[in-house]
Amino acid sequence: MHQPRTLRRVVITGLGPVSPVGIGRDEFWSALRAGRSGTGSITRFEAADLPVRVAAEVKGFDPDLYIAPKDRQHVSSAVALAIAAADLTFIDAGVNPKDMDLDGRRGIGIILGSGGASLSFVERQYRYYFANEAKKASIYTIPTATPGTLASEVSMAFGLRGFSHLVSTGCTSSTDALAYAAQQIALGRIDRVLTGGVDAPMAHSIMLAFCVMKVMTSSWNEEPARASRPFSRDRDGFVLGEGAYLMLLEEFEQARRRGARIYGEVLGYGSTCDAHHRVRLDESGEEPARAMTMALRDAGLTPEEIDYVNLHGTSTELNDRIETRAVKQAFGAAAARIPMSATKSMVGHPQGASGAAGLTATLAAFNEGFLPPTINLDESDPECDLDYVPNRARPADVRHALCNCIGFGSKNSALVVKRFET
């Protein structure tokens, strides 16, 4: 395949988070600054029979504004979240997709990351089947259940005729999607890509399955806002979250010509696999560390040049401990001085959207001058002994940052990004 002599620079020019703590860039960043928890008692379905009755649901969101009445029974809740986030992103970027030329390079492509895509929709169809109400099932069950259709729904909503792809690699899905999107632009194959992550796993059977795995916290049903506790001594599992964290990636020279606001630049990416277990991390932490080291090398940076790390930080005993170990391996002596934090303490665990949520939080550090905190960190686990920016946002001057993700199937991915400077 033809390779350009010089890779093109890739920048972020639009943000559109739809999250449990706020909808839109300003609301999301304000919530992070305030250290606000998005966890509450489950309202989406009856959860009284479950040992875990808390989740980080998107509040104040009306899916009917984005899905036509004739389509409501045929699409998953993830579709409405994705379309809303895409709309916010294009508005924020000052881009009208209908004005884009369609010559194969100036059109807009889409690469989404999602771990579960339309699992909640599939659950609903099975409920119809087992209740002998098959006539209520959607005639589009097969295409909607196919993960890649989520990207197609967004393409159709905005007339995006570039490539339309979905990456599903578990919790690292949106990190990988962002990296692949950046690579397409860097290689000169397209100029703009809508990318990020979307997941909407709120359904009774999905919650039950996670409960069976014993990976979610069951200790805070009466105090939901305190439930997500990354790196805390008394953590006992994650809080399931949902949301869409989309952004527009753009070739730098084009963005500069049109006077776009640039939130940051994508510099490097690394990804590995422990090849160890379906859900458990290898205790050594070697492969997450290697992914971070690869991302640093790809960016042409040393550990000493990183000013902030956004952690996967799920709030499970295993993940937090091993991620801390991996960071120490990747950053060496620098790990002790670098501030780092877990966005999931506020937005829960949005599964395949995790990496994009963390990147959107990291861009607040670049553009608003504060480090998002790790809330609910009352007392650190002795084995989690780094600077996690506990409980309160902190003023900071961040030039380079690394965003880390660790996923089911022993997958590890990391992105390195840079503050834009004229």
Backbone torsions as a table, in degrees:
resi	resn	phi	psi	omega
1	MET	NA	142.0	-178.4
2	HIS	-64.5	133.3	178.1
3	GLN	-116.1	130.7	176.2
4	PRO	-67.0	152.6	-179.3
5	ARG	-67.0	-35.6	-178.2
6	THR	-126.9	126.6	177.0
7	LEU	-69.1	142.4	-178.7
8	ARG	-85.9	150.8	178.4
9	ARG	-75.8	144.7	-177.0
10	VAL	-122.3	124.3	-177.8
11	VAL	-124.3	163.2	-179.6
12	ILE	-104.9	121.3	-173.5
13	THR	-121.1	-0.4	178.9
14	GLY	-153.5	142.8	179.7
15	LEU	-132.3	139.6	-180.0
16	GLY	-146.0	63.4	-179.3
17	PRO	-72.6	138.3	169.6
18	VAL	-122.7	100.5	-165.4
19	SER	-129.3	168.4	176.8
20	PRO	-66.7	-14.7	-179.6
21	VAL	-110.9	1.4	178.6
22	GLY	163.9	152.9	179.8
23	ILE	-113.3	123.2	-176.5
24	GLY	97.3	157.7	-175.7
25	ARG	-56.5	-50.7	-173.8
26	ASP	-64.9	-44.4	178.8
27	GLU	-63.0	-42.0	-178.6
28	PHE	-64.3	-49.3	-179.3
29	TRP	-64.7	-38.4	178.0
30	SER	-62.2	-40.1	178.4
31	ALA	-65.1	-39.1	177.7
32	LEU	-63.9	-43.5	179.6
33	ARG	-60.6	-37.5	-178.4
34	ALA	-81.2	-10.0	-177.0
35	GLY	65.8	42.2	-174.2
36	ARG	-86.6	134.1	176.5
37	SER	-84.7	137.8	175.4
38	GLY	-100.0	7.1	-178.2
39	THR	-86.3	136.0	176.7
40	GLY	-149.7	-178.5	175.2
41	SER	-68.1	143.9	-176.9
42	ILE	-65.5	130.7	177.2
43	THR	-117.2	-13.2	-172.9
44	ARG	-71.0	-27.7	179.9
45	PHE	-156.2	169.3	179.6
46	GLU	-75.4	119.4	-175.0
47	ALA	-117.2	13.6	-174.6
48	ALA	-60.6	-26.2	-177.4
49	ASP	-88.3	0.7	-177.4
50	LEU	-99.7	146.7	176.4
51	PRO	-70.9	-20.7	176.5
52	VAL	-114.4	121.5	-175.6
53	ARG	-124.6	23.2	177.9
54	VAL	-124.6	152.2	177.4
55	ALA	-162.0	165.1	176.4
56	ALA	-102.1	89.1	-179.2
57	GLU	-89.4	149.7	172.5
58	VAL	-74.4	124.2	-175.4
59	LYS	-106.9	153.1	176.5
60	GLY	66.9	28.8	-178.2
61	PHE	-116.2	128.9	-179.9
62	ASP	-109.5	101.6	-178.5
63	PRO	-62.6	-23.2	-178.5
64	ASP	-66.3	-17.0	176.6
65	LEU	-72.5	-15.9	-173.7
66	TYR	-120.1	-13.5	-179.3
67	ILE	-120.7	124.6	179.3
68	ALA	-64.7	147.8	-178.9
69	PRO	-51.8	-38.8	-177.8
70	LYS	-68.1	-16.1	-176.1
71	ASP	-104.4	-7.9	-169.7
72	ARG	-60.0	-37.8	-178.5
73	GLN	-81.5	-5.2	-173.2
74	HIS	-106.9	-4.2	-177.6
75	VAL	-129.5	160.8	179.1
76	SER	-84.7	165.1	176.9
77	SER	-64.8	-23.0	178.1
78	ALA	-63.7	-29.9	-178.9
79	VAL	-64.4	-46.3	179.5
80	ALA	-62.3	-42.7	178.2
81	LEU	-60.6	-43.7	-177.8
82	ALA	-66.2	-43.1	-179.6
83	ILE	-66.3	-41.0	178.2
84	ALA	-62.7	-44.0	-180.0
85	ALA	-66.4	-37.3	177.4
86	ALA	-64.6	-42.7	179.3
87	ASP	-61.0	-45.9	177.2
88	LEU	-60.8	-39.4	-178.3
89	THR	-65.5	-46.8	-179.6
90	PHE	-64.1	-40.5	177.9
91	ILE	-63.1	-44.9	-179.6
92	ASP	-63.2	-36.1	-179.0
93	ALA	-80.2	-12.7	-176.3
94	GLY	69.7	35.6	-177.5
95	VAL	-120.8	130.2	173.0
96	ASN	-105.4	110.6	-177.0
97	PRO	-55.6	-29.5	-178.2
98	LYS	-69.4	-16.6	179.9
99	ASP	-90.4	-4.5	-175.3
100	MET	-75.8	136.0	172.2
101	ASP	-68.1	152.7	-176.9
102	LEU	-118.0	54.4	-177.6
103	ASP	-96.2	12.4	178.7
104	GLY	97.0	-19.0	177.6
105	ARG	-121.5	-33.9	-176.9
106	ARG	-88.2	-10.2	174.0
107	GLY	-69.2	172.6	-178.7
108	ILE	-106.4	126.0	173.9
109	GLY	-92.5	168.7	177.9
110	ILE	-139.7	129.8	173.3
111	ILE	-133.5	107.2	178.7
112	LEU	-100.1	153.0	171.3
113	GLY	-113.4	132.8	178.9
114	SER	-153.7	133.3	177.7
115	GLY	-81.4	-44.7	-176.0
116	GLY	-110.6	-17.0	179.4
117	ALA	49.4	-99.3	-171.3
118	SER	-113.1	32.7	-178.3
119	LEU	-60.2	-38.1	-179.2
120	SER	-66.2	-33.6	175.6
121	PHE	-65.4	-43.7	179.5
122	VAL	-61.9	-40.0	178.1
123	GLU	-58.5	-42.2	-179.5
124	ARG	-62.3	-39.2	179.4
125	GLN	-66.3	-38.8	177.3
126	TYR	-65.6	-36.5	178.3
127	ARG	-61.8	-41.0	176.0
128	TYR	-60.5	-43.6	-177.0
129	TYR	-63.0	-49.6	-175.7
130	PHE	-74.4	-16.0	176.3
131	ALA	-94.1	10.1	-177.6
132	ASN	57.5	38.0	178.0
133	GLU	-122.2	41.7	-174.6
134	ALA	-58.9	-24.7	179.7
135	LYS	-65.5	-19.2	178.1
136	LYS	-81.5	-14.8	-176.6
137	ALA	-66.9	151.2	-178.6
138	SER	-73.3	141.4	174.3
139	ILE	-71.6	-11.4	179.6
140	TYR	-105.7	26.9	-179.1
141	THR	-56.9	-44.8	-176.5
142	ILE	-65.7	-54.6	-179.7
143	PRO	-63.7	-37.6	-179.5
144	THR	-69.2	-34.0	177.8
145	ALA	-72.0	-18.6	177.4
146	THR	-75.1	119.7	-172.1
147	PRO	-52.7	-40.7	-175.4
148	GLY	-63.9	-18.0	179.2
149	THR	-66.2	-23.7	177.3
150	LEU	-58.5	-44.0	176.8
151	ALA	-65.7	-38.3	179.6
152	SER	-62.3	-38.4	179.6
153	GLU	-61.0	-40.0	178.4
154	VAL	-70.0	-41.2	176.9
155	SER	-57.7	-44.6	-179.1
156	MET	-68.0	-35.5	-178.1
157	ALA	-65.5	-30.2	-175.1
158	PHE	-117.8	2.4	-179.0
159	GLY	67.7	36.9	-179.8
160	LEU	-84.3	113.2	-173.7
161	ARG	-108.2	11.9	167.8
162	GLY	-75.3	-172.5	178.4
163	PHE	-58.9	152.9	-177.6
164	SER	-135.4	96.6	-170.6
165	HIS	-123.9	157.7	173.3
166	LEU	-132.8	131.6	177.1
167	VAL	-104.8	127.3	179.5
168	SER	-128.3	95.9	-178.6
169	THR	-126.6	37.2	-178.7
170	GLY	73.1	-140.5	-174.9
171	CYS	-67.8	-18.9	179.3
172	THR	-89.2	4.8	-171.6
173	SER	-52.8	-51.2	-174.7
174	SER	-75.2	-29.4	173.2
175	THR	-62.2	-45.0	179.1
176	ASP	-66.8	-40.0	178.7
177	ALA	-61.9	-43.4	178.4
178	LEU	-60.6	-42.4	-179.2
179	ALA	-66.4	-43.7	-179.8
180	TYR	-66.3	-36.0	176.5
181	ALA	-63.2	-45.1	179.3
182	ALA	-62.4	-38.2	179.6
183	GLN	-64.2	-39.3	179.3
184	GLN	-62.0	-39.6	178.0
185	ILE	-71.2	-44.7	-178.8
186	ALA	-60.0	-34.4	-179.2
187	LEU	-81.3	-3.8	177.1
188	GLY	83.1	16.4	-177.6
189	ARG	-84.9	-21.3	-179.5
190	ILE	-160.2	159.6	-176.6
191	ASP	-101.5	-28.3	-178.7
192	ARG	-137.6	139.6	176.3
193	VAL	-137.9	127.4	169.7
194	LEU	-82.2	124.1	-174.3
195	THR	-148.0	178.8	-177.6
196	GLY	130.1	-154.7	-175.1
197	GLY	-135.4	150.1	179.6
198	VAL	-141.4	130.5	170.5
199	ASP	-149.9	142.1	-179.5
200	ALA	-140.2	73.3	-172.5
201	PRO	-89.9	15.1	-174.6
202	MET	-76.2	96.3	176.3
203	ALA	-154.3	151.0	-174.1
204	HIS	-58.8	-47.6	-175.9
205	SER	-67.1	-33.3	178.5
206	ILE	-68.5	-44.4	175.9
207	MET	-59.4	-43.2	179.9
208	LEU	-61.1	-42.2	-179.6
209	ALA	-62.8	-41.0	177.3
210	PHE	-66.7	-35.9	176.8
211	CYS	-62.9	-40.6	178.5
212	VAL	-61.6	-36.6	178.1
213	MET	-71.6	-16.9	-179.5
214	LYS	61.2	43.8	178.9
215	VAL	-111.8	-6.1	179.1
216	MET	-104.3	151.4	-179.9
217	THR	-73.2	134.8	176.8
218	SER	-116.9	12.6	-172.4
219	SER	-96.8	-6.3	-169.4
220	TRP	-128.5	32.0	179.6
221	ASN	-61.0	-28.8	-178.9
222	GLU	-91.6	-13.0	178.5
223	GLU	-134.5	68.1	-171.2
224	PRO	-56.6	-37.5	-175.9
225	ALA	-63.5	-18.4	-179.5
226	ARG	-98.5	4.9	-168.6
227	ALA	-72.2	-40.5	-177.5
228	SER	-87.0	113.6	-167.2
229	ARG	-134.4	60.3	-178.9
230	PRO	-56.6	137.0	173.5
231	PHE	69.7	3.9	179.5
232	SER	-82.2	146.7	-179.3
233	ARG	-58.4	-34.2	-174.6
234	ASP	-100.3	18.8	178.0
235	ARG	-68.2	148.6	178.0
236	ASP	-145.1	23.4	175.9
237	GLY	145.4	167.7	-176.2
238	PHE	-89.4	169.3	173.1
239	VAL	-106.9	124.2	179.9
240	LEU	-67.9	133.8	-179.9
241	GLY	-126.8	171.3	176.0
242	GLU	-140.7	169.0	176.0
243	GLY	149.7	172.3	176.3
244	ALA	-132.0	125.9	-178.8
245	TYR	-126.2	89.6	-176.3
246	LEU	-106.3	158.8	178.0
247	MET	-154.1	159.4	177.7
248	LEU	-103.9	122.8	172.3
249	LEU	-97.3	142.7	-173.1
250	GLU	-147.1	148.5	174.6
251	GLU	-66.8	133.1	-168.9
252	PHE	-57.1	-48.9	-175.4
253	GLU	-62.5	-38.6	177.5
254	GLN	-64.6	-43.9	179.3
255	ALA	-61.6	-41.0	-179.2
256	ARG	-67.3	-39.4	-179.2
257	ARG	-62.1	-36.9	-177.0
258	ARG	-90.7	5.0	176.1
259	GLY	71.3	29.9	-177.8
260	ALA	-69.7	148.5	169.1
261	ARG	-73.9	130.4	-178.5
262	ILE	-110.9	119.6	-177.4
263	TYR	-84.3	-27.5	-177.8
264	GLY	176.7	172.3	-178.7
265	GLU	-124.4	137.1	177.7
266	VAL	-85.2	123.3	-175.2
267	LEU	-109.7	-37.5	-172.3
268	GLY	-156.8	160.9	-176.3
269	TYR	-150.0	142.1	173.1
270	GLY	-144.3	145.4	-179.1
271	SER	-149.0	138.1	179.3
272	THR	-141.9	175.9	174.4
273	CYS	-136.7	131.2	175.1
274	ASP	-63.6	-27.1	-173.7
275	ALA	52.1	47.7	-168.6
276	HIS	-119.8	-49.9	-171.7
277	HIS	-161.5	159.6	-179.5
278	ARG	-63.4	-38.4	-176.8
279	VAL	-131.6	-23.8	-175.6
280	ARG	-86.7	144.4	174.5
281	LEU	-84.3	150.4	171.2
282	ASP	-69.1	133.8	-174.6
283	GLU	-60.6	-26.1	-174.5
284	SER	-66.2	-30.5	-175.9
285	GLY	73.7	9.0	-173.3
286	GLU	-66.4	-41.6	-175.4
287	GLU	-75.1	-40.6	171.3
288	PRO	-58.4	-38.9	177.9
289	ALA	-63.5	-40.6	-178.8
290	ARG	-67.1	-37.1	177.1
291	ALA	-61.2	-44.1	178.2
292	MET	-64.3	-41.0	178.7
293	THR	-64.0	-40.3	177.1
294	MET	-62.5	-41.0	179.5
295	ALA	-64.7	-41.2	177.2
296	LEU	-62.6	-44.2	-179.7
297	ARG	-64.5	-40.8	178.8
298	ASP	-62.4	-34.5	180.0
299	ALA	-81.3	-11.7	-177.4
300	GLY	73.5	31.4	-177.5
301	LEU	-120.6	158.1	173.2
302	THR	-101.1	162.3	177.1
303	PRO	-56.8	-33.0	-177.8
304	GLU	-67.1	-18.1	-178.7
305	GLU	-89.1	-4.5	179.8
306	ILE	-86.8	129.8	-177.1
307	ASP	-101.2	-14.6	-176.9
308	TYR	-161.4	144.7	174.5
309	VAL	-125.1	125.8	172.3
310	ASN	-93.2	118.6	-171.1
311	LEU	-92.7	156.4	173.5
312	HIS	-64.5	-46.5	167.9
313	GLY	41.5	66.0	-173.1
314	THR	-77.1	-25.1	-174.6
315	SER	91.2	12.7	170.1
316	THR	-91.5	151.3	-177.6
317	GLU	-58.3	-42.2	-174.6
318	LEU	-73.9	-50.3	-174.8
319	ASN	-58.9	-49.4	-173.6
320	ASP	-64.2	-40.2	-179.2
321	ARG	-66.7	-46.4	-177.2
322	ILE	-73.0	-35.5	177.2
323	GLU	-63.3	-39.6	176.0
324	THR	-59.8	-44.1	178.5
325	ARG	-61.8	-41.5	-178.8
326	ALA	-66.2	-40.6	178.4
327	VAL	-61.4	-41.0	178.8
328	LYS	-63.3	-38.5	178.3
329	GLN	-67.3	-42.3	-175.6
330	ALA	-72.6	-36.5	-172.8
331	PHE	-104.1	-10.0	178.5
332	GLY	59.2	-137.7	-177.3
333	ALA	-62.6	-26.3	-179.0
334	ALA	-65.8	-22.9	-177.0
335	ALA	-58.9	-32.1	-176.0
336	ALA	-70.4	-23.5	-176.8
337	ARG	-103.5	-15.8	-174.9
338	ILE	-81.4	123.5	174.2
339	PRO	-72.1	145.4	-178.7
340	MET	-150.2	153.9	-177.9
341	SER	-153.1	166.7	-175.2
342	ALA	-116.2	108.4	179.2
343	THR	-62.2	-28.4	-178.7
344	LYS	-62.0	-20.0	176.5
345	SER	-60.9	-23.8	-178.7
346	MET	-105.9	-38.7	-174.0
347	VAL	-106.0	4.5	-175.4
348	GLY	71.8	-168.4	-177.2
349	HIS	-103.3	100.6	-177.9
350	PRO	-86.0	26.9	173.7
351	GLN	55.8	-120.4	-175.4
352	GLY	-67.0	-12.2	177.7
353	ALA	-89.5	3.8	-173.4
354	SER	-56.9	-49.5	-175.5
355	GLY	-63.2	-41.2	179.7
356	ALA	-68.6	-35.1	175.3
357	ALA	-62.7	-44.2	179.3
358	GLY	-65.1	-38.7	178.5
359	LEU	-67.0	-41.5	178.6
360	THR	-61.0	-37.4	175.7
361	ALA	-67.6	-39.6	-180.0
362	THR	-63.9	-35.5	178.6
363	LEU	-66.2	-23.6	172.6
364	ALA	-65.1	-38.5	177.7
365	ALA	-61.5	-42.3	178.9
366	PHE	-64.1	-45.7	-166.7
367	ASN	-100.2	-19.5	-179.0
368	GLU	-115.2	-7.2	174.5
369	GLY	73.1	30.0	175.1
370	PHE	-139.7	152.9	175.6
371	LEU	-94.6	124.5	175.7
372	PRO	-62.2	139.9	-177.1
373	PRO	-84.8	169.1	163.9
374	THR	-102.0	105.1	-176.2
375	ILE	-82.5	168.1	179.7
376	ASN	64.2	21.6	179.4
377	LEU	-95.5	78.2	-176.3
378	ASP	-76.2	-41.8	178.4
379	GLU	-147.7	119.9	-176.2
380	SER	-70.1	146.6	168.0
381	ASP	-61.4	134.0	178.7
382	PRO	-55.1	-27.5	179.0
383	GLU	-86.6	-2.2	176.5
384	CYS	-117.3	85.7	-165.6
385	ASP	-119.9	31.4	177.4
386	LEU	-100.7	179.9	179.5
387	ASP	-87.3	99.2	-177.0
388	TYR	-95.1	17.0	-178.4
389	VAL	49.1	64.4	-171.3
390	PRO	-67.7	126.5	162.4
391	ASN	71.1	-30.0	-178.1
392	ARG	-132.1	140.0	174.8
393	ALA	-61.0	153.6	-175.1
394	ARG	-131.4	131.9	175.3
395	PRO	-60.6	141.6	-178.7
396	ALA	-161.4	154.0	174.5
397	ASP	-109.9	98.8	-173.2
398	VAL	-106.7	122.7	179.0
399	ARG	-105.3	-42.5	178.9
400	HIS	-126.5	142.1	179.1
401	ALA	-143.0	156.0	174.7
402	LEU	-121.2	134.9	177.2
403	CYS	-112.3	123.2	-173.4
404	ASN	-110.9	144.1	175.6
405	CYS	-139.0	144.1	177.8
406	ILE	-133.7	132.8	-172.7
407	GLY	-130.9	169.3	171.5
408	PHE	-53.7	151.8	-178.8
409	GLY	79.1	15.4	177.0
410	SER	66.9	27.3	-178.3
411	LYS	-89.0	146.4	179.7
412	ASN	-138.9	133.2	178.2
413	SER	-144.2	146.8	-179.5
414	ALA	-143.1	143.3	175.0
415	LEU	-118.3	143.3	171.0
416	VAL	-113.7	130.6	-178.4
417	VAL	-129.6	160.8	-175.3
418	LYS	-130.1	142.7	172.2
419	ARG	-66.6	137.7	179.3
420	PHE	-77.4	132.0	178.8
421	GLU	-131.0	127.0	-178.5
422	THR	-70.0	NA	NA
